[in-house]
């Protein structure tokens, strides 16, 4: 909730305020639970980032390695969650982490969570990128 409060009030030049606050909170929890919190907040704040979404893991907004560790913890707790693996896949694409995206796509086996992908075209485009297939 605090991240949403900050998101509603951020100046686009100070987007890092949310990440800094989140990093402090996650560090105070520590370990896997801190990483899990970090990933959950990144996941939930993403819709509020507007035009900055595509740069979520650039410009010191969010740490992809920490989000990735957090998703590992989320997926250990909820191994049947298509939503969690789909969001990790989507974020891997934003972070240019082809290996993680490909691993997640292998796990998804063609299942699409449209709450994450918003369209089949987005899913296919990211899958093609992950596997090095040129889009027609």
C-alpha positions in Angstrom: 0.0 0.0 0.0 2.9 2.4 0.8 4.3 1.8 -2.7 1.0 2.7 -4.3 0.8 5.8 -2.1 4.3 6.8 -3.3 3.4 5.9 -6.9 0.4 8.3 -6.9 2.7 11.1 -5.8 6.0 10.6 -7.6 7.7 13.0 -9.8 8.8 11.2 -13.0 12.4 12.4 -12.2 12.2 10.8 -8.7 10.8 7.4 -9.6 13.7 5.8 -7.7 12.0 7.0 -4.4 9.7 3.9 -4.6 12.6 1.5 -5.3 14.7 3.1 -2.5 11.9 2.8 0.0 11.2 -0.8 -1.1 14.8 -1.8 -0.9 15.0 -0.5 2.7 11.9 -2.4 3.6 13.0 -5.6 1.9 16.5 -5.3 3.5 15.0 -4.9 6.9 13.1 -8.2 6.4 16.1 -9.8 4.8 16.8 -13.1 3.0 14.2 -14.8 0.9 11.3 -13.1 2.5 12.8 -9.7 1.7 13.3 -10.7 -1.9 9.8 -12.0 -2.0 8.4 -8.7 -0.7 10.5 -6.8 -3.3 9.2 -8.9 -6.2 5.6 -8.7 -5.0 5.7 -4.9 -4.7 7.4 -4.6 -8.1 4.7 -6.8 -9.5 1.9 -4.8 -8.0 3.4 -1.4 -8.7 4.0 -2.2 -12.4 0.5 -1.1 -13.6 1.1 2.4 -12.0 4.4 3.1 -13.8 2.8 4.3 -17.0 5.3 5.1 -19.7 8.2 4.0 -17.4 7.1 0.4 -17.5 9.3 -0.6 -20.4 12.3 0.8 -18.5 11.3 -0.9 -15.2 14.7 -2.6 -14.8 16.8 0.2 -16.3 17.5 3.6 -14.8 17.8 2.3 -11.3 14.0 1.8 -10.9 14.0 -1.9 -9.8 16.7 -4.5 -9.5 16.0 -7.4 -11.8 18.3 -9.8 -9.9 16.3 -9.1 -6.7 12.9 -9.4 -8.5 14.1 -12.7 -10.0 15.2 -14.0 -6.6 11.8 -12.9 -5.2 9.9 -14.7 -8.0 11.9 -17.8 -7.3 10.5 -17.7 -3.7 7.0 -16.9 -4.8 7.0 -19.8 -7.2 8.4 -22.2 -4.6 5.4 -21.2 -2.4 2.9 -21.3 -5.2 4.2 -23.8 -7.8 0.9 -24.1 -9.7 0.5 -20.3 -10.2 0.4 -19.6 -13.9 0.1 -15.9 -13.0 3.4 -15.9 -11.1 5.4 -17.7 -13.8 3.8 -15.6 -16.5 4.7 -12.3 -14.7 8.3 -13.6 -14.2 8.5 -14.4 -17.9 7.1 -10.9 -18.8 9.6 -9.2 -16.5 12.4 -11.3 -17.8 11.6 -9.9 -21.2 11.7 -6.3 -19.9 15.0 -7.1 -18.3 16.5 -8.6 -21.5 17.0 -11.9 -19.6 16.5 -14.3 -22.5 17.6 -17.4 -20.5 15.1 -16.8 -17.8 12.3 -16.0 -20.2 13.0 -19.2 -22.2 13.1 -21.3 -19.0 9.7 -19.8 -18.0 8.2 -20.2 -21.4 9.2 -23.9 -21.3 7.4 -24.2 -18.0 4.3 -22.3 -19.2 4.0 -24.7 -22.2 1.8 -22.3 -24.2 -0.6 -21.3 -21.4 -1.4 -17.6 -21.6 -2.5 -15.5 -18.6 -4.0 -12.5 -20.3 -4.0 -10.5 -17.1 -0.2 -10.5 -17.5 0.2 -10.5 -21.3 -2.9 -8.4 -22.3 -2.9 -10.0 -25.7 -1.8 -13.2 -27.4 0.4 -11.1 -29.7 2.4 -9.8 -26.8 2.9 -13.4 -25.6 3.9 -14.6 -29.0 6.3 -11.7 -29.6 8.1 -12.3 -26.3 8.3 -16.0 -26.9 9.7 -15.4 -30.3 12.3 -13.1 -28.8 13.2 -15.6 -26.0 13.8 -18.4 -28.6 15.5 -16.1 -31.1 12.8 -16.4 -33.7 12.3 -13.4 -36.0 8.8 -11.9 -36.0 7.3 -12.0 -39.4 
